[in-house]
């Protein structure tokens, strides 16, 4: 039986980023599967930038 991977990002964070990119309506109507690969890549890019900022702030 196939196992689903546990996501690293919380659903709240994913939705916050989707809203920032303007694809939250797609998520509401079609689910995460309706979001384009390009937009998913942009979401990952934003999440990485957020994580890097948090690490930088923690090291101060």
Backbone as CSV, one residue per row, in Angstrom:
resi,resn,N_x,N_y,N_z,CA_x,CA_y,CA_z,C_x,C_y,C_z
1,UNK,0.845,-1.179,0.000,0.000,0.000,0.000,0.893,1.245,0.000
2,UNK,0.551,2.204,-0.816,1.326,3.442,-0.910,1.055,4.328,0.295
3,UNK,2.115,4.974,0.767,1.964,5.904,1.881,2.097,7.316,1.360
4,UNK,1.297,8.214,1.900,1.409,9.629,1.534,2.449,10.265,2.426
5,UNK,3.273,11.106,1.810,4.294,11.816,2.587,3.635,12.901,3.422
6,UNK,4.148,13.061,4.611,3.698,14.137,5.484,4.291,15.443,4.964
7,UNK,3.478,16.455,4.797,3.960,17.738,4.301,4.825,18.452,5.311
8,UNK,5.778,19.213,4.812,6.666,19.972,5.674,6.010,21.284,6.084
9,UNK,5.294,21.903,5.142,4.626,23.169,5.429,3.219,22.904,5.962
10,UNK,2.803,23.716,6.902,1.436,23.597,7.401,0.466,24.078,6.329
11,UNK,-0.761,23.609,6.424,-1.782,24.044,5.468,-2.025,25.545,5.575
12,UNK,-1.931,26.079,6.789,-2.123,27.517,6.975,-1.052,28.316,6.233
13,UNK,0.188,27.860,6.319,1.279,28.554,5.635,1.112,28.452,4.122
14,UNK,0.763,27.271,3.633,0.554,27.099,2.194,-0.555,28.021,1.698
15,UNK,-1.642,28.091,2.453,-2.752,28.942,2.031,-2.359,30.416,2.084
16,UNK,-1.589,30.805,3.095,-1.125,32.195,3.203,-0.285,32.574,1.976
17,UNK,0.602,31.671,1.575,1.442,31.934,0.406,0.597,31.942,-0.867
18,UNK,-0.352,31.021,-0.968,-1.240,30.988,-2.136,-2.019,32.291,-2.246
19,UNK,-2.449,32.811,-1.120,-3.176,34.081,-1.112,-2.268,35.214,-1.577
20,UNK,-1.017,35.195,-1.125,-0.045,36.213,-1.528,0.183,36.194,-3.042
21,UNK,0.156,34.996,-3.635,0.362,34.856,-5.077,-0.931,35.042,-5.877
22,UNK,-2.059,35.108,-5.182,-3.334,35.299,-5.865,-3.927,34.027,-6.438
23,UNK,-3.504,32.872,-5.942,-4.066,31.613,-6.429,-4.968,30.939,-5.394
24,UNK,-5.323,31.676,-4.356,-6.160,31.095,-3.310,-7.552,30.722,-3.822
25,UNK,-8.065,31.436,-4.815,-9.365,31.084,-5.388,-9.310,29.726,-6.079
26,UNK,-8.197,29.444,-6.733,-8.027,28.141,-7.383,-8.023,27.041,-6.325
27,UNK,-7.326,27.276,-5.223,-7.263,26.286,-4.146,-8.660,26.044,-3.582
28,UNK,-9.429,27.110,-3.405,-10.786,26.979,-2.862,-11.688,26.171,-3.790
29,UNK,-11.595,26.420,-5.097,-12.523,25.782,-6.027,-12.049,24.419,-6.522
30,UNK,-10.734,24.285,-6.785,-10.223,23.065,-7.399,-9.333,22.236,-6.480
31,UNK,-8.931,22.801,-5.369,-7.993,22.110,-4.492,-6.568,22.385,-4.938
32,UNK,-5.617,21.798,-4.212,-4.203,22.051,-4.505,-3.798,21.495,-5.865
33,UNK,-4.500,20.479,-6.346,-4.186,19.888,-7.643,-4.443,20.823,-8.808
34,UNK,-5.249,21.863,-8.602,-5.553,22.811,-9.658,-4.530,23.914,-9.814
35,UNK,-3.597,24.004,-8.883,-2.569,25.053,-8.931,-1.492,24.628,-9.927
36,UNK,-1.101,25.544,-10.797,-0.119,25.221,-11.836,1.248,24.916,-11.225
37,UNK,2.047,24.184,-11.987,3.405,23.852,-11.547,4.223,25.114,-11.309
38,UNK,4.046,26.100,-12.167,4.776,27.359,-12.023,4.417,28.023,-10.695
39,UNK,3.123,28.084,-10.386,2.705,28.705,-9.133,3.186,27.903,-7.929
40,UNK,3.180,26.568,-8.039,3.713,25.748,-6.948,5.193,26.034,-6.731
41,UNK,5.923,26.182,-7.818,7.343,26.527,-7.710,7.538,27.878,-7.058
42,UNK,6.692,28.832,-7.419,6.769,30.155,-6.792,6.434,30.082,-5.310
43,UNK,5.504,29.197,-4.942,5.161,29.019,-3.530,6.361,28.480,-2.759
44,UNK,7.057,27.513,-3.347,8.239,26.947,-2.699,9.316,28.019,-2.542
45,UNK,9.502,28.817,-3.581,10.497,29.892,-3.533,10.191,30.857,-2.388
46,UNK,8.937,31.252,-2.249,8.547,32.166,-1.172,8.745,31.511,0.187
47,UNK,8.389,30.226,0.304,8.552,29.520,1.577,10.029,29.453,1.975
48,UNK,10.904,29.219,1.006,12.343,29.172,1.284,12.837,30.549,1.728
49,UNK,12.388,31.597,1.045,12.782,32.949,1.440,12.318,33.265,2.861
50,UNK,11.105,32.853,3.200,10.579,33.086,4.552,11.424,32.340,5.591
51,UNK,11.775,31.085,5.290,12.572,30.282,6.215,13.963,30.889,6.400
52,UNK,14.556,31.350,5.309,15.881,31.976,5.410,15.832,33.239,6.251
53,UNK,14.767,34.027,6.069,14.613,35.246,6.882,14.475,34.893,8.354
54,UNK,13.683,33.864,8.653,13.491,33.451,10.045,14.792,32.969,10.671
55,UNK,15.577,32.207,9.911,16.866,31.744,10.429,17.812,32.909,10.685
56,UNK,17.803,33.856,9.762,18.659,35.031,9.916,18.258,35.823,11.169
57,UNK,16.949,35.985,11.383,16.462,36.720,12.549,16.797,35.989,13.847
58,UNK,16.756,34.663,13.815,17.063,33.875,15.010,18.528,33.944,15.391
59,UNK,19.389,34.120,14.397,20.825,34.140,14.671,21.307,35.472,15.219
60,UNK,20.453,36.474,15.243,20.841,37.796,15.753,20.878,37.806,17.252
